[in-house]
């Protein structure tokens, strides 16, 4: 248990009109780990339970890319987008926090029970509800305010017109957090909520670079584990990490001629930093 008077109680929860009176953490995690996992930067990745396969894959990749550069991922451990986001962060050895709408000793939904066990061991599973509290429809909107408050910004990957993810987005806006939404096809019901958010002024999210910019970070910055690179290769890598594009577009952005561009691509591929997709486009590996 963690009370608001405890110095380890997450500061951002005090932004809520009704901060949780107590936080319960699932063992073996403790308050010290919570403080480490919620150190900046932190993003919430949420979305539909009845998500498309493409939406789940995007959430997994997005959370993994963010975790790979040190961003913590918060979500609600629901099936669909939430579970994919948690799994993506774990796959990259990153930080992830799951907020439940029931007691921390309850495995709900059953589909994410194994994932909850892994998160409790490597991340944090928490709830404002006492152990033994069963899931109930009214508890999940309450849970969503905590998800929104813990993060610096919220990304909605897919959301039906009446999705709980939209409640999380509304809480985020009320708290002054940025909201990003992933564009979807207008004929897909799972895109109705995100398209409405975009129409109302949410930032579009096409990948990790958009989230990093919203967090005030430079998506093209060099990373500690990057191998030594020449100036041309560094410039091209920075462009790729900001935004993908065709070879011609990337060469123009990086200011490289045909020969210099080809040499830079060879250096980045040899260093394991980029790869070509089946459609021929270059993409960064992290």
MOTARA-V736486 format. One record per backbone hydrogen bond with DSSP energy under -1.0 kcal/mol. CO is the residue of the C=O (numbers start at 0). NH is the residue of the N-H. If there is no record, write none. Layout:
CO/NH ; CO/NH
//
This chain:
1/22 ; 2/5 ; 5/8 ; 9/12 ; 10/13 ; 11/14 ; 12/15 ; 22/1 ; 23/126 ; 25/28 ; 29/33 ; 30/34 ; 31/35 ; 32/36 ; 33/37 ; 35/38 ; 40/71 ; 41/151 ; 42/73 ; 43/154 ; 45/156 ; 47/80 ; 48/50 ; 51/55 ; 52/56 ; 53/57 ; 54/58 ; 55/59 ; 56/60 ; 57/61 ; 58/62 ; 59/63 ; 60/64 ; 61/65 ; 62/66 ; 63/67 ; 65/68 ; 65/70 ; 66/69 ; 71/42 ; 72/96 ; 73/44 ; 74/98 ; 77/82 ; 79/83 ; 80/84 ; 81/85 ; 82/86 ; 83/87 ; 84/88 ; 85/89 ; 86/90 ; 88/93 ; 89/92 ; 94/72 ; 95/123 ; 96/74 ; 97/125 ; 102/105 ; 105/107 ; 108/111 ; 109/112 ; 111/115 ; 112/116 ; 113/117 ; 114/118 ; 115/119 ; 116/120 ; 117/121 ; 118/122 ; 123/97 ; 124/25 ; 125/99 ; 126/23 ; 129/132 ; 132/102 ; 135/138 ; 138/142 ; 139/143 ; 142/146 ; 143/147 ; 144/148 ; 145/149 ; 152/43 ; 153/179 ; 154/45 ; 155/181 ; 157/47 ; 158/192 ; 159/162 ; 162/165 ; 163/167 ; 164/168 ; 165/169 ; 166/170 ; 167/171 ; 168/172 ; 169/173 ; 170/174 ; 171/176 ; 172/175 ; 177/153 ; 178/202 ; 179/155 ; 180/204 ; 184/187 ; 187/190 ; 188/191 ; 189/158 ; 190/194 ; 191/195 ; 192/196 ; 193/197 ; 194/198 ; 195/199 ; 196/201 ; 197/200 ; 202/180 ; 206/210 ; 207/211 ; 208/212 ; 209/213 ; 210/214 ; 211/216 ; 212/215 ; 217/220 ; 222/225 ; 229/233 ; 230/234 ; 231/235 ; 232/236 ; 233/237 ; 234/238 ; 235/239 ; 236/240 ; 237/241 ; 238/242 ; 245/249 ; 246/250 ; 247/251 ; 248/252 ; 249/253 ; 250/255 ; 256/260 ; 257/261 ; 258/262 ; 259/263 ; 260/264 ; 261/265 ; 262/266 ; 263/267 ; 264/268 ; 265/269 ; 266/270 ; 267/272 ; 268/271 ; 272/284 ; 274/282 ; 276/279 ; 280/276 ; 282/274
//
